[in-house]
Amino acid sequence: MREGIAALLLAFGAVITFLAAYGVLRLPDSLTRMQATSKATTLGVGCVLLSVAVAFDDVGVRTKAALVVLFLFVTQPIAAHLMARASYRSGSPLWEGTVVDELGEEQGRDDE
């Protein structure tokens, strides 16, 4: 039973991580790519580590997997935010379909 649950979690994590990689290839600008990588890979890697915790019957492995997932969930959104902000401030062009640029209005940025 445990092996089946671990296999399902591993497969789900792999599919989510693949979709994140596909999003990096298909999305139009750096900010939307950043959203795809930060959200989907956090869920994908979290599921893979959860499958490791389910598969192994060792308290040490489960503790390490839980700590890595916790660290990932705390640091990934902050890192993605800082990288997206740096990309925006360096003048990375926005997608032409962007409707609202509130940060650009505050800073006087005019990409049009």
Biopython code that builds the backbone (N, CA, C, O; Angstrom):
import numpy as np
from Bio.PDB.StructureBuilder import StructureBuilder

atoms = [
    (1, "MET", "N", (0.819, -1.200, 0.000)),
    (1, "MET", "CA", (0.000, 0.000, 0.000)),
    (1, "MET", "C", (0.866, 1.268, 0.000)),
    (1, "MET", "O", (0.612, 2.223, -0.733)),
    (2, "ARG", "N", (1.910, 1.234, 0.864)),
    (2, "ARG", "CA", (2.793, 2.388, 0.949)),
    (2, "ARG", "C", (3.533, 2.638, -0.351)),
    (2, "ARG", "O", (3.727, 3.783, -0.761)),
    (3, "GLU", "N", (3.947, 1.545, -1.000)),
    (3, "GLU", "CA", (4.672, 1.694, -2.264)),
    (3, "GLU", "C", (3.788, 2.319, -3.343)),
    (3, "GLU", "O", (4.257, 3.116, -4.156)),
    (4, "GLY", "N", (2.512, 1.952, -3.344)),
    (4, "GLY", "CA", (1.574, 2.523, -4.312)),
    (4, "GLY", "C", (1.366, 4.016, -4.105)),
    (4, "GLY", "O", (1.346, 4.790, -5.062)),
    (5, "ILE", "N", (1.210, 4.412, -2.838)),
    (5, "ILE", "CA", (1.037, 5.835, -2.533)),
    (5, "ILE", "C", (2.299, 6.605, -2.898)),
    (5, "ILE", "O", (2.226, 7.700, -3.455)),
    (6, "ALA", "N", (3.460, 6.027, -2.580)),
    (6, "ALA", "CA", (4.725, 6.683, -2.915)),
    (6, "ALA", "C", (4.888, 6.814, -4.429)),
    (6, "ALA", "O", (5.367, 7.837, -4.918)),
    (7, "ALA", "N", (4.492, 5.790, -5.160)),
    (7, "ALA", "CA", (4.591, 5.850, -6.621)),
    (7, "ALA", "C", (3.659, 6.908, -7.203)),
    (7, "ALA", "O", (4.032, 7.629, -8.129)),
    (8, "LEU", "N", (2.442, 7.000, -6.658)),
    (8, "LEU", "CA", (1.519, 8.038, -7.129)),
    (8, "LEU", "C", (2.031, 9.440, -6.834)),
    (8, "LEU", "O", (1.950, 10.322, -7.688)),
    (9, "LEU", "N", (2.557, 9.653, -5.635)),
    (9, "LEU", "CA", (3.114, 10.955, -5.298)),
    (9, "LEU", "C", (4.318, 11.295, -6.172)),
    (9, "LEU", "O", (4.481, 12.439, -6.598)),
    (10, "LEU", "N", (5.153, 10.304, -6.433)),
    (10, "LEU", "CA", (6.316, 10.520, -7.283)),
    (10, "LEU", "C", (5.895, 10.861, -8.708)),
    (10, "LEU", "O", (6.455, 11.770, -9.319)),
    (11, "ALA", "N", (4.927, 10.148, -9.231)),
    (11, "ALA", "CA", (4.447, 10.423, -10.591)),
    (11, "ALA", "C", (3.798, 11.798, -10.665)),
    (11, "ALA", "O", (4.026, 12.533, -11.626)),
    (12, "PHE", "N", (2.997, 12.157, -9.673)),
    (12, "PHE", "CA", (2.359, 13.471, -9.653)),
    (12, "PHE", "C", (3.402, 14.582, -9.580)),
    (12, "PHE", "O", (3.292, 15.590, -10.277)),
    (13, "GLY", "N", (4.408, 14.395, -8.740)),
    (13, "GLY", "CA", (5.479, 15.389, -8.634)),
    (13, "GLY", "C", (6.258, 15.526, -9.929)),
    (13, "GLY", "O", (6.636, 16.632, -10.314)),
    (14, "ALA", "N", (6.500, 14.412, -10.604)),
    (14, "ALA", "CA", (7.219, 14.465, -11.875)),
    (14, "ALA", "C", (6.395, 15.174, -12.949)),
    (14, "ALA", "O", (6.939, 15.955, -13.730)),
    (15, "VAL", "N", (5.100, 14.912, -12.995)),
    (15, "VAL", "CA", (4.231, 15.568, -13.983)),
    (15, "VAL", "C", (4.169, 17.068, -13.721)),
    (15, "VAL", "O", (4.252, 17.858, -14.661)),
    (16, "ILE", "N", (4.026, 17.468, -12.477)),
    (16, "ILE", "CA", (3.965, 18.888, -12.138)),
    (16, "ILE", "C", (5.284, 19.573, -12.486)),
    (16, "ILE", "O", (5.278, 20.690, -13.004)),
    (17, "THR", "N", (6.406, 18.926, -12.212)),
    (17, "THR", "CA", (7.708, 19.500, -12.544)),
    (17, "THR", "C", (7.888, 19.599, -14.052)),
    (17, "THR", "O", (8.454, 20.574, -14.547)),
    (18, "PHE", "N", (7.415, 18.607, -14.780)),
    (18, "PHE", "CA", (7.461, 18.677, -16.248)),
    (18, "PHE", "C", (6.618, 19.837, -16.767)),
    (18, "PHE", "O", (7.040, 20.549, -17.678)),
    (19, "LEU", "N", (5.440, 20.031, -16.200)),
    (19, "LEU", "CA", (4.592, 21.151, -16.619)),
    (19, "LEU", "C", (5.251, 22.497, -16.326)),
    (19, "LEU", "O", (5.077, 23.450, -17.087)),
    (20, "ALA", "N", (6.000, 22.583, -15.238)),
    (20, "ALA", "CA", (6.739, 23.813, -14.938)),
    (20, "ALA", "C", (7.808, 24.060, -15.995)),
    (20, "ALA", "O", (7.992, 25.193, -16.441)),
    (21, "ALA", "N", (8.510, 23.012, -16.394)),
    (21, "ALA", "CA", (9.528, 23.160, -17.436)),
    (21, "ALA", "C", (8.887, 23.552, -18.763)),
    (21, "ALA", "O", (9.433, 24.374, -19.499)),
    (22, "TYR", "N", (7.748, 22.976, -19.067)),
    (22, "TYR", "CA", (7.027, 23.331, -20.291)),
    (22, "TYR", "C", (6.568, 24.790, -20.235)),
    (22, "TYR", "O", (6.605, 25.493, -21.246)),
    (23, "GLY", "N", (6.139, 25.240, -19.068)),
    (23, "GLY", "CA", (5.733, 26.626, -18.898)),
    (23, "GLY", "C", (6.876, 27.591, -19.134)),
    (23, "GLY", "O", (6.667, 28.671, -19.686)),
    (24, "VAL", "N", (8.078, 27.223, -18.727)),
    (24, "VAL", "CA", (9.237, 28.079, -18.971)),
    (24, "VAL", "C", (9.476, 28.231, -20.470)),
    (24, "VAL", "O", (9.878, 29.300, -20.929)),
    (25, "LEU", "N", (9.234, 27.186, -21.221)),
    (25, "LEU", "CA", (9.429, 27.260, -22.669)),
    (25, "LEU", "C", (8.324, 28.039, -23.368)),
    (25, "LEU", "O", (8.592, 28.728, -24.352)),
    (26, "ARG", "N", (7.110, 27.949, -22.892)),
    (26, "ARG", "CA", (5.968, 28.496, -23.613)),
    (26, "ARG", "C", (5.491, 29.872, -23.154)),
    (26, "ARG", "O", (4.873, 30.587, -23.943)),
    (27, "LEU", "N", (5.748, 30.263, -21.931)),
    (27, "LEU", "CA", (5.225, 31.530, -21.436)),
    (27, "LEU", "C", (6.012, 32.706, -22.010)),
    (27, "LEU", "O", (7.201, 32.575, -22.299)),
    (28, "PRO", "N", (5.347, 33.863, -22.177)),
    (28, "PRO", "CA", (5.915, 34.928, -22.992)),
    (28, "PRO", "C", (6.984, 35.802, -22.344)),
    (28, "PRO", "O", (7.885, 36.253, -23.052)),
    (29, "ASP", "N", (6.935, 36.064, -21.049)),
    (29, "ASP", "CA", (7.933, 36.964, -20.466)),
    (29, "ASP", "C", (8.483, 36.398, -19.167)),
    (29, "ASP", "O", (8.002, 35.386, -18.657)),
    (30, "SER", "N", (9.500, 37.070, -18.644)),
    (30, "SER", "CA", (10.209, 36.535, -17.480)),
    (30, "SER", "C", (9.333, 36.472, -16.238)),
    (30, "SER", "O", (9.504, 35.575, -15.412)),
    (31, "LEU", "N", (8.411, 37.392, -16.091)),
    (31, "LEU", "CA", (7.579, 37.386, -14.885)),
    (31, "LEU", "C", (6.611, 36.208, -14.861)),
    (31, "LEU", "O", (6.413, 35.600, -13.810)),
    (32, "THR", "N", (6.008, 35.877, -15.989)),
    (32, "THR", "CA", (5.111, 34.727, -16.016)),
    (32, "THR", "C", (5.892, 33.418, -15.939)),
    (32, "THR", "O", (5.410, 32.438, -15.373)),
    (33, "ARG", "N", (7.091, 33.401, -16.505)),
    (33, "ARG", "CA", (7.941, 32.206, -16.361)),
    (33, "ARG", "C", (8.324, 31.987, -14.915)),
    (33, "ARG", "O", (8.367, 30.854, -14.435)),
    (34, "MET", "N", (8.603, 33.080, -14.224)),
    (34, "MET", "CA", (8.958, 32.986, -12.813)),
    (34, "MET", "C", (7.803, 32.408, -12.007)),
    (34, "MET", "O", (8.024, 31.625, -11.083)),
    (35, "GLN", "N", (6.586, 32.782, -12.344)),
    (35, "GLN", "CA", (5.415, 32.265, -11.641)),
    (35, "GLN", "C", (5.281, 30.758, -11.871)),
    (35, "GLN", "O", (4.971, 30.006, -10.948)),
    (36, "ALA", "N", (5.518, 30.332, -13.104)),
    (36, "ALA", "CA", (5.409, 28.900, -13.407)),
    (36, "ALA", "C", (6.452, 28.100, -12.651)),
    (36, "ALA", "O", (6.143, 27.047, -12.093)),
    (37, "THR", "N", (7.672, 28.584, -12.626)),
    (37, "THR", "CA", (8.723, 27.826, -11.961)),
    (37, "THR", "C", (8.547, 27.809, -10.445)),
    (37, "THR", "O", (8.762, 26.777, -9.810)),
    (38, "SER", "N", (8.165, 28.921, -9.870)),
    (38, "SER", "CA", (8.076, 28.958, -8.405)),
    (38, "SER", "C", (6.900, 28.154, -7.872)),
    (38, "SER", "O", (7.042, 27.421, -6.893)),
    (39, "LYS", "N", (5.752, 28.282, -8.501)),
    (39, "LYS", "CA", (4.581, 27.584, -7.986)),
    (39, "LYS", "C", (4.628, 26.084, -8.273)),
    (39, "LYS", "O", (4.439, 25.264, -7.374)),
    (40, "ALA", "N", (4.878, 25.742, -9.507)),
    (40, "ALA", "CA", (4.798, 24.335, -9.897)),
    (40, "ALA", "C", (5.958, 23.511, -9.361)),
    (40, "ALA", "O", (5.766, 22.362, -8.962)),
    (41, "THR", "N", (7.139, 24.070, -9.348)),
    (41, "THR", "CA", (8.249, 23.260, -8.844)),
    (41, "THR", "C", (8.175, 23.088, -7.336)),
    (41, "THR", "O", (8.619, 22.066, -6.813)),
    (42, "THR", "N", (7.624, 24.067, -6.628)),
    (42, "THR", "CA", (7.444, 23.878, -5.195)),
    (42, "THR", "C", (6.519, 22.701, -4.933)),
    (42, "THR", "O", (6.809, 21.861, -4.081)),
    (43, "LEU", "N", (5.415, 22.635, -5.652)),
    (43, "LEU", "CA", (4.489, 21.513, -5.496)),
    (43, "LEU", "C", (5.108, 20.216, -6.000)),
    (43, "LEU", "O", (4.952, 19.170, -5.369)),
    (44, "GLY", "N", (5.807, 20.273, -7.126)),
    (44, "GLY", "CA", (6.402, 19.065, -7.696)),
    (44, "GLY", "C", (7.475, 18.464, -6.803)),
    (44, "GLY", "O", (7.453, 17.268, -6.512)),
    (45, "VAL", "N", (8.416, 19.299, -6.369)),
    (45, "VAL", "CA", (9.487, 18.801, -5.501)),
    (45, "VAL", "C", (8.924, 18.400, -4.143)),
    (45, "VAL", "O", (9.391, 17.435, -3.538)),
    (46, "GLY", "N", (7.930, 19.128, -3.664)),
    (46, "GLY", "CA", (7.288, 18.747, -2.405)),
    (46, "GLY", "C", (6.654, 17.367, -2.480)),
    (46, "GLY", "O", (6.756, 16.586, -1.534)),
    (47, "CYS", "N", (5.997, 17.057, -3.601)),
    (47, "CYS", "CA", (5.396, 15.726, -3.771)),
    (47, "CYS", "C", (6.453, 14.637, -3.882)),
    (47, "CYS", "O", (6.277, 13.544, -3.344)),
    (48, "VAL", "N", (7.537, 14.922, -4.566)),
    (48, "VAL", "CA", (8.613, 13.935, -4.681)),
    (48, "VAL", "C", (9.207, 13.641, -3.306)),
    (48, "VAL", "O", (9.434, 12.480, -2.963)),
    (49, "LEU", "N", (9.457, 14.674, -2.527)),
    (49, "LEU", "CA", (10.003, 14.456, -1.182)),
    (49, "LEU", "C", (8.992, 13.793, -0.262)),
    (49, "LEU", "O", (9.368, 13.005, 0.607)),
    (50, "LEU", "N", (7.731, 14.099, -0.440)),
    (50, "LEU", "CA", (6.697, 13.420, 0.338)),
    (50, "LEU", "C", (6.643, 11.936, -0.017)),
    (50, "LEU", "O", (6.415, 11.095, 0.853)),
    (51, "SER", "N", (6.852, 11.615, -1.290)),
    (51, "SER", "CA", (6.882, 10.202, -1.684)),
    (51, "SER", "C", (8.085, 9.488, -1.063)),
    (51, "SER", "O", (7.993, 8.314, -0.704)),
    (52, "VAL", "N", (9.202, 10.189, -0.939)),
    (52, "VAL", "CA", (10.372, 9.606, -0.265)),
    (52, "VAL", "C", (10.044, 9.334, 1.200)),
    (52, "VAL", "O", (10.391, 8.281, 1.736)),
    (53, "ALA", "N", (9.373, 10.289, 1.844)),
    (53, "ALA", "CA", (9.010, 10.109, 3.248)),
    (53, "ALA", "C", (8.043, 8.948, 3.444)),
    (53, "ALA", "O", (8.109, 8.240, 4.449)),
    (54, "VAL", "N", (7.147, 8.755, 2.483)),
    (54, "VAL", "CA", (6.195, 7.644, 2.590)),
    (54, "VAL", "C", (6.882, 6.312, 2.300)),
    (54, "VAL", "O", (6.584, 5.308, 2.947)),
    (55, "ALA", "N", (7.794, 6.298, 1.337)),
    (55, "ALA", "CA", (8.413, 5.043, 0.903)),
    (55, "ALA", "C", (9.363, 4.455, 1.945)),
    (55, "ALA", "O", (9.423, 3.236, 2.108)),
    (56, "PHE", "N", (10.104, 5.309, 2.649)),
    (56, "PHE", "CA", (11.090, 4.816, 3.607)),
    (56, "PHE", "C", (10.509, 4.808, 5.004)),
    (56, "PHE", "O", (9.863, 5.763, 5.437)),
    (57, "ASP", "N", (10.754, 3.705, 5.705)),
    (57, "ASP", "CA", (10.232, 3.552, 7.064)),
    (57, "ASP", "C", (11.337, 3.882, 8.065)),
    (57, "ASP", "O", (11.731, 3.053, 8.886)),
    (58, "ASP", "N", (11.823, 5.120, 7.969)),
    (58, "ASP", "CA", (12.895, 5.568, 8.844)),
    (58, "ASP", "C", (12.564, 6.981, 9.324)),
    (58, "ASP", "O", (12.246, 7.858, 8.521)),
    (59, "VAL", "N", (12.640, 7.188, 10.610)),
    (59, "VAL", "CA", (12.303, 8.490, 11.182)),
    (59, "VAL", "C", (13.262, 9.566, 10.686)),
    (59, "VAL", "O", (12.852, 10.702, 10.450)),
    (60, "GLY", "N", (14.532, 9.216, 10.526)),
    (60, "GLY", "CA", (15.521, 10.179, 10.058)),
    (60, "GLY", "C", (15.227, 10.668, 8.650)),
    (60, "GLY", "O", (15.327, 11.861, 8.361)),
    (61, "VAL", "N", (14.865, 9.737, 7.775)),
    (61, "VAL", "CA", (14.547, 10.110, 6.395)),
    (61, "VAL", "C", (13.293, 10.978, 6.362)),
    (61, "VAL", "O", (13.242, 11.971, 5.637)),
    (62, "ARG", "N", (12.298, 10.610, 7.135)),
    (62, "ARG", "CA", (11.059, 11.398, 7.169)),
    (62, "ARG", "C", (11.294, 12.792, 7.732)),
    (62, "ARG", "O", (10.727, 13.766, 7.236)),
    (63, "THR", "N", (12.118, 12.892, 8.754)),
    (63, "THR", "CA", (12.424, 14.197, 9.340)),
    (63, "THR", "C", (13.163, 15.075, 8.352)),
    (63, "THR", "O", (12.844, 16.254, 8.200)),
    (64, "LYS", "N", (14.153, 14.503, 7.679)),
    (64, "LYS", "CA", (14.918, 15.275, 6.696)),
    (64, "LYS", "C", (14.030, 15.720, 5.532)),
    (64, "LYS", "O", (14.128, 16.858, 5.073)),
    (65, "ALA", "N", (13.177, 14.834, 5.065)),
    (65, "ALA", "CA", (12.278, 15.195, 3.968)),
    (65, "ALA", "C", (11.319, 16.304, 4.394)),
    (65, "ALA", "O", (11.061, 17.229, 3.624)),
    (66, "ALA", "N", (10.797, 16.221, 5.599)),
    (66, "ALA", "CA", (9.888, 17.256, 6.097)),
    (66, "ALA", "C", (10.606, 18.592, 6.248)),
    (66, "ALA", "O", (10.041, 19.639, 5.933)),
    (67, "LEU", "N", (11.841, 18.563, 6.727)),
    (67, "LEU", "CA", (12.604, 19.803, 6.874)),
    (67, "LEU", "C", (12.939, 20.428, 5.526)),
    (67, "LEU", "O", (12.903, 21.650, 5.379)),
    (68, "VAL", "N", (13.265, 19.597, 4.546)),
    (68, "VAL", "CA", (13.561, 20.125, 3.211)),
    (68, "VAL", "C", (12.305, 20.731, 2.590)),
    (68, "VAL", "O", (12.373, 21.795, 1.976)),
    (69, "VAL", "N", (11.164, 20.067, 2.744)),
    (69, "VAL", "CA", (9.908, 20.616, 2.217)),
    (69, "VAL", "C", (9.576, 21.934, 2.916)),
    (69, "VAL", "O", (9.169, 22.889, 2.254)),
    (70, "LEU", "N", (9.739, 22.004, 4.212)),
    (70, "LEU", "CA", (9.499, 23.239, 4.947)),
    (70, "LEU", "C", (10.432, 24.349, 4.471)),
    (70, "LEU", "O", (9.990, 25.475, 4.242)),
    (71, "PHE", "N", (11.712, 24.041, 4.321)),
    (71, "PHE", "CA", (12.682, 25.023, 3.836)),
    (71, "PHE", "C", (12.322, 25.485, 2.430)),
    (71, "PHE", "O", (12.414, 26.674, 2.124)),
    (72, "LEU", "N", (11.919, 24.565, 1.588)),
    (72, "LEU", "CA", (11.538, 24.905, 0.221)),
    (72, "LEU", "C", (10.312, 25.811, 0.197)),
    (72, "LEU", "O", (10.280, 26.781, -0.559)),
    (73, "PHE", "N", (9.308, 25.511, 1.011)),
    (73, "PHE", "CA", (8.094, 26.318, 1.038)),
    (73, "PHE", "C", (8.340, 27.708, 1.617)),
    (73, "PHE", "O", (7.615, 28.646, 1.284)),
    (74, "VAL", "N", (9.338, 27.857, 2.470)),
    (74, "VAL", "CA", (9.646, 29.167, 3.042)),
    (74, "VAL", "C", (10.510, 29.994, 2.091)),
    (74, "VAL", "O", (10.265, 31.189, 1.922)),
    (75, "THR", "N", (11.506, 29.386, 1.474)),
    (75, "THR", "CA", (12.472, 30.158, 0.692)),
    (75, "THR", "C", (12.075, 30.367, -0.761)),
    (75, "THR", "O", (12.431, 31.399, -1.329)),
    (76, "GLN", "N", (11.367, 29.456, -1.385)),
    (76, "GLN", "CA", (11.051, 29.559, -2.813)),
    (76, "GLN", "C", (10.223, 30.792, -3.158)),
    (76, "GLN", "O", (10.564, 31.466, -4.131)),
    (77, "PRO", "N", (9.162, 31.136, -2.436)),
    (77, "PRO", "CA", (8.420, 32.349, -2.785)),
    (77, "PRO", "C", (9.244, 33.624, -2.636)),
    (77, "PRO", "O", (9.107, 34.548, -3.438)),
    (78, "ILE", "N", (10.092, 33.680, -1.625)),
    (78, "ILE", "CA", (10.932, 34.862, -1.425)),
    (78, "ILE", "C", (11.948, 34.979, -2.547)),
    (78, "ILE", "O", (12.151, 36.067, -3.085)),
    (79, "ALA", "N", (12.587, 33.880, -2.907)),
    (79, "ALA", "CA", (13.572, 33.900, -3.988)),
    (79, "ALA", "C", (12.925, 34.266, -5.324)),
    (79, "ALA", "O", (13.496, 35.035, -6.098)),
    (80, "ALA", "N", (11.751, 33.728, -5.597)),
    (80, "ALA", "CA", (11.058, 34.054, -6.849)),
    (80, "ALA", "C", (10.661, 35.522, -6.883)),
    (80, "ALA", "O", (10.768, 36.169, -7.924)),
    (81, "HIS", "N", (10.206, 36.048, -5.763)),
    (81, "HIS", "CA", (9.837, 37.455, -5.704)),
    (81, "HIS", "C", (11.049, 38.351, -5.970)),
    (81, "HIS", "O", (10.955, 39.318, -6.727)),
    (82, "LEU", "N", (12.168, 38.035, -5.358)),
    (82, "LEU", "CA", (13.357, 38.865, -5.545)),
    (82, "LEU", "C", (13.896, 38.765, -6.967)),
    (82, "LEU", "O", (14.350, 39.766, -7.522)),
    (83, "MET", "N", (13.856, 37.587, -7.564)),
    (83, "MET", "CA", (14.325, 37.449, -8.943)),
    (83, "MET", "C", (13.393, 38.157, -9.913)),
    (83, "MET", "O", (13.863, 38.767, -10.873)),
    (84, "ALA", "N", (12.090, 38.093, -9.688)),
    (84, "ALA", "CA", (11.144, 38.791, -10.554)),
    (84, "ALA", "C", (11.298, 40.301, -10.415)),
    (84, "ALA", "O", (11.215, 41.033, -11.401)),
    (85, "ARG", "N", (11.520, 40.755, -9.211)),
    (85, "ARG", "CA", (11.719, 42.201, -8.997)),
    (85, "ARG", "C", (12.998, 42.679, -9.673)),
    (85, "ARG", "O", (13.017, 43.750, -10.279)),
    (86, "ALA", "N", (14.058, 41.898, -9.573)),
    (86, "ALA", "CA", (15.305, 42.264, -10.238)),
    (86, "ALA", "C", (15.140, 42.257, -11.748)),
    (86, "ALA", "O", (15.681, 43.122, -12.437)),
    (87, "SER", "N", (14.405, 41.298, -12.261)),
    (87, "SER", "CA", (14.142, 41.248, -13.698)),
    (87, "SER", "C", (13.357, 42.466, -14.151)),
    (87, "SER", "O", (13.658, 43.050, -15.192)),
    (88, "TYR", "N", (12.362, 42.847, -13.381)),
    (88, "TYR", "CA", (11.542, 44.011, -13.728)),
    (88, "TYR", "C", (12.361, 45.290, -13.677)),
    (88, "TYR", "O", (12.289, 46.119, -14.585)),
    (89, "ARG", "N", (13.138, 45.449, -12.616)),
    (89, "ARG", "CA", (13.931, 46.675, -12.449)),
    (89, "ARG", "C", (15.062, 46.788, -13.468)),
    (89, "ARG", "O", (15.508, 47.893, -13.777)),
    (90, "SER", "N", (15.525, 45.661, -13.989)),
    (90, "SER", "CA", (16.599, 45.729, -14.989)),
    (90, "SER", "C", (16.058, 46.078, -16.371)),
    (90, "SER", "O", (16.828, 46.216, -17.321)),
    (91, "GLY", "N", (14.750, 46.220, -16.487)),
    (91, "GLY", "CA", (14.154, 46.648, -17.749)),
    (91, "GLY", "C", (13.717, 45.521, -18.653)),
    (91, "GLY", "O", (13.560, 45.723, -19.857)),
    (92, "SER", "N", (13.519, 44.356, -18.110)),
    (92, "SER", "CA", (13.036, 43.233, -18.909)),
    (92, "SER", "C", (11.678, 43.583, -19.515)),
    (92, "SER", "O", (10.788, 44.046, -18.801)),
    (93, "PRO", "N", (11.507, 43.371, -20.819)),
    (93, "PRO", "CA", (10.238, 43.770, -21.437)),
    (93, "PRO", "C", (9.077, 42.896, -20.963)),
    (93, "PRO", "O", (9.217, 41.689, -20.766)),
    (94, "LEU", "N", (7.931, 43.548, -20.789)),
    (94, "LEU", "CA", (6.720, 42.834, -20.405)),
    (94, "LEU", "C", (6.041, 42.292, -21.653)),
    (94, "LEU", "O", (6.287, 42.764, -22.763)),
    (95, "TRP", "N", (5.195, 41.310, -21.463)),
    (95, "TRP", "CA", (4.412, 40.735, -22.548)),
    (95, "TRP", "C", (3.477, 41.812, -23.091)),
    (95, "TRP", "O", (2.946, 42.613, -22.322)),
    (96, "GLU", "N", (3.271, 41.838, -24.407)),
    (96, "GLU", "CA", (2.425, 42.873, -25.006)),
    (96, "GLU", "C", (0.969, 42.762, -24.562)),
    (96, "GLU", "O", (0.211, 43.720, -24.712)),
    (97, "GLY", "N", (0.572, 41.640, -24.032)),
    (97, "GLY", "CA", (-0.790, 41.460, -23.536)),
    (97, "GLY", "C", (-0.965, 41.895, -22.088)),
    (97, "GLY", "O", (-2.049, 41.735, -21.528)),
    (98, "THR", "N", (0.072, 42.438, -21.475)),
    (98, "THR", "CA", (-0.022, 42.898, -20.100)),
    (98, "THR", "C", (-0.998, 44.067, -20.017)),
    (98, "THR", "O", (-0.857, 45.055, -20.738)),
    (99, "VAL", "N", (-1.977, 43.950, -19.143)),
    (99, "VAL", "CA", (-3.031, 44.954, -19.044)),
    (99, "VAL", "C", (-2.686, 46.031, -18.031)),
    (99, "VAL", "O", (-2.832, 47.219, -18.322)),
    (100, "VAL", "N", (-2.232, 45.642, -16.852)),
    (100, "VAL", "CA", (-1.964, 46.594, -15.780)),
    (100, "VAL", "C", (-0.524, 46.422, -15.319)),
    (100, "VAL", "O", (-0.061, 45.303, -15.100)),
    (101, "ASP", "N", (0.168, 47.528, -15.177)),
    (101, "ASP", "CA", (1.531, 47.538, -14.659)),
    (101, "ASP", "C", (1.581, 48.531, -13.504)),
    (101, "ASP", "O", (2.043, 49.660, -13.670)),
    (102, "GLU", "N", (1.110, 48.113, -12.344)),
    (102, "GLU", "CA", (1.013, 49.015, -11.201)),
    (102, "GLU", "C", (2.379, 49.466, -10.718)),
    (102, "GLU", "O", (2.537, 50.625, -10.333)),
    (103, "LEU", "N", (3.352, 48.603, -10.727)),
    (103, "LEU", "CA", (4.686, 48.990, -10.279)),
    (103, "LEU", "C", (5.307, 49.996, -11.244)),
    (103, "LEU", "O", (6.021, 50.904, -10.819)),
    (104, "GLY", "N", (5.045, 49.841, -12.519)),
    (104, "GLY", "CA", (5.551, 50.794, -13.504)),
    (104, "GLY", "C", (4.915, 52.159, -13.355)),
    (104, "GLY", "O", (5.564, 53.180, -13.585)),
    (105, "GLU", "N", (3.642, 52.184, -12.971)),
    (105, "GLU", "CA", (2.969, 53.460, -12.741)),
    (105, "GLU", "C", (3.564, 54.180, -11.543)),
    (105, "GLU", "O", (3.657, 55.408, -11.535)),
    (106, "GLU", "N", (3.969, 53.414, -10.524)),
    (106, "GLU", "CA", (4.576, 54.014, -9.347)),
    (106, "GLU", "C", (5.967, 54.556, -9.645)),
    (106, "GLU", "O", (6.346, 55.607, -9.129)),
    (107, "GLN", "N", (6.731, 53.846, -10.472)),
    (107, "GLN", "CA", (8.116, 54.210, -10.729)),
    (107, "GLN", "C", (8.285, 55.032, -11.992)),
    (107, "GLN", "O", (9.411, 55.399, -12.326)),
    (108, "GLY", "N", (7.228, 55.330, -12.694)),
    (108, "GLY", "CA", (7.317, 56.133, -13.895)),
    (108, "GLY", "C", (7.862, 55.377, -15.085)),
    (108, "GLY", "O", (8.382, 55.997, -16.013)),
    (109, "ARG", "N", (7.763, 54.075, -15.092)),
    (109, "ARG", "CA", (8.242, 53.259, -16.198)),
    (109, "ARG", "C", (7.236, 53.325, -17.333)),
    (109, "ARG", "O", (6.030, 53.236, -17.102)),
    (110, "ASP", "N", (7.723, 53.481, -18.556)),
    (110, "ASP", "CA", (6.834, 53.578, -19.707)),
    (110, "ASP", "C", (7.370, 52.663, -20.789)),
    (110, "ASP", "O", (8.257, 53.058, -21.546)),
    (111, "ASP", "N", (6.842, 51.428, -20.880)),
    (111, "ASP", "CA", (7.305, 50.446, -21.864)),
    (111, "ASP", "C", (6.607, 50.582, -23.207)),
    (111, "ASP", "O", (6.943, 49.849, -24.137)),
    (112, "GLU", "N", (5.680, 51.460, -23.341)),
    (112, "GLU", "CA", (4.888, 51.522, -24.565)),
    (112, "GLU", "C", (5.597, 52.196, -25.678)),
    (112, "GLU", "O", (5.048, 52.321, -26.773)),
]
sb = StructureBuilder()
sb.init_structure("model")
sb.init_model(0)
sb.init_chain("A")
sb.init_seg("    ")
for serial, (resi, resn, name, xyz) in enumerate(atoms, 1):
    if name == "N":
        sb.init_residue(resn, " ", resi, " ")
    sb.init_atom(name, np.array(xyz, "f"), 0.0, 1.0, " ", f" {name:<3s}", serial, name[0])
structure = sb.get_structure()
